[in-house]
Every structure is written in structure tokens, then in C-alpha cells.
Amino acid sequence: MIFNKYLSIVLSACLFMLLMLLTSSVAVVFFNGGSIPFIGIAFVVIYYFISRAFYNYLRNDEEYKNTRKTSSDRPNESYITKGQSDSKKVFLVVWVLLILFLSAVSLWLYSINNGLV
């Protein structure tokens, strides 16, 4: 099962935001110094490659292979998922979206509780 190209990009961006939210919450709680920007820059680079690998995972499987030179998408083909259903991919997508929502709400509540808003 593969996901649509644009849906895969959005889901990869959601994973990137999730990783950055978790890193920022840990940095706010545990670090009180000037090392936070350097940690953030390092993690942006690391998380970019993790998100890129997640995108490739969503776009490839045993039947459909997508690279820069070849694409399994046909002209004027419209789909959200293509191929046999893969419960592991569906679980990962649901998990990423759920944890992203929960971490965003928890950081929002943390900022309200500490008077940052």
C-alpha cells in the first residue's frame, strides 16, 4: 500500500512537527541556557532526514517503487491509497497524527499554566 504523493508530504511534515514539538518541550523543561539554539539546529537536520525516510516509507512497498526517475503514478490517476491495505502503515499514520495533536495540546496547556500566553 502506498499513499498519494501530496498526502505523504503532509504526513511527513506532521511527523517533522511532532518531533520538533517533543524536542522543544524537552528543551524548555530541562535546559535553561544558551545551548538551546544549537540543539535545535542539530535536531532540525536530523529530523529532516527522519521525515524524508518516513516519506519514502509511505510511498514505497513491494509492488510499487517510486524514485526520482520512476514513478508508479499514472497521468490523471487520483487515489489516496493504492495497493493492498497495510495495517502497519495505517497504524503509524494514525499514531503520528494522534501524538501530534496530543503534544500540541499539552504544550499549549503548559504555556497557559506557566503564564507564557
C-alpha positions in Angstrom: 0.0 0.0 0.0 1.3 3.4 -0.9 -0.1 6.8 -0.1 -0.8 9.7 -2.5 2.3 11.9 -3.1 0.8 15.1 -1.6 -0.7 13.2 1.3 2.7 11.7 2.0 4.3 15.1 2.0 1.7 16.4 4.5 2.1 13.3 6.8 5.9 13.7 6.7 5.5 17.4 7.7 3.3 16.2 10.5 6.0 13.8 11.7 8.6 16.6 11.5 6.3 18.9 13.6 5.8 16.1 16.1 9.5 15.6 16.5 10.2 19.3 16.9 7.3 19.7 19.4 8.7 16.9 21.5 12.2 18.3 21.3 11.1 21.8 22.2 9.1 20.6 25.2 12.1 18.7 26.5 14.4 21.6 25.8 12.1 24.0 27.7 11.7 21.8 30.7 15.4 20.7 31.1 17.6 23.4 29.5 17.9 26.9 30.8 20.9 28.1 28.9 22.2 29.4 25.6 22.6 25.9 24.2 19.0 25.6 23.0 19.6 27.1 19.5 22.5 24.8 18.8 20.5 21.8 19.9 17.6 23.0 17.8 19.7 23.4 14.7 21.2 19.9 15.1 17.8 18.3 15.6 16.3 20.1 12.6 18.9 18.5 10.3 18.4 15.1 12.0 14.6 15.3 11.8 14.7 16.3 8.2 16.3 13.0 7.3 13.9 11.1 9.5 10.9 12.8 7.8 12.4 12.1 4.4 12.8 8.4 5.3 9.2 8.4 6.5 8.1 9.9 3.2 9.9 7.1 1.3 8.3 4.5 3.6 4.9 5.9 2.8 5.5 6.0 -1.0 7.1 2.6 -1.5 6.3 -1.0 -0.9 7.0 -4.4 -2.5 4.7 -3.8 -5.5 5.1 0.0 -6.2 8.6 1.6 -6.3 8.9 5.4 -6.5 12.3 7.0 -7.1 13.3 10.3 -8.7 13.5 8.6 -12.1 10.5 6.3 -12.0 7.0 6.8 -10.6 4.2 4.4 -10.1 1.7 7.2 -10.6 -0.1 7.3 -14.0 -1.2 10.6 -15.6 -4.6 11.7 -14.4 -4.7 9.0 -11.7 -6.3 10.0 -8.5 -6.1 8.0 -5.3 -5.5 8.3 -1.6 -4.0 4.8 -1.1 -3.1 2.3 -3.8 -2.5 -1.4 -3.4 -3.3 -3.9 -0.7 -4.0 -2.5 2.8 -1.0 -2.5 5.1 -2.1 -2.2 8.8 1.4 -1.2 10.0 1.4 1.9 7.7 -2.1 2.8 8.7 -1.2 2.4 12.4 1.9 4.6 12.0 -0.1 7.4 10.3 -2.8 7.3 12.9 -0.2 7.3 15.7 1.7 10.2 14.3 -1.5 12.3 13.9 -2.8 11.4 17.4 0.5 12.1 19.2 1.0 15.3 17.2 -2.4 16.5 18.4 -1.8 15.4 22.0 1.6 17.0 22.2 0.4 20.3 20.7 -2.4 20.4 23.2 -0.1 19.6 26.1 2.4 22.3 25.1 -0.5 24.8 24.8 -1.7 23.9 28.3 1.8 24.1 29.6 2.2 27.6 28.2 -1.1 28.7 29.7 -0.3 27.2 33.0 3.1 29.0 33.2 1.7 32.3 32.0 3.5 32.4 28.7 0.4 33.2 26.7 
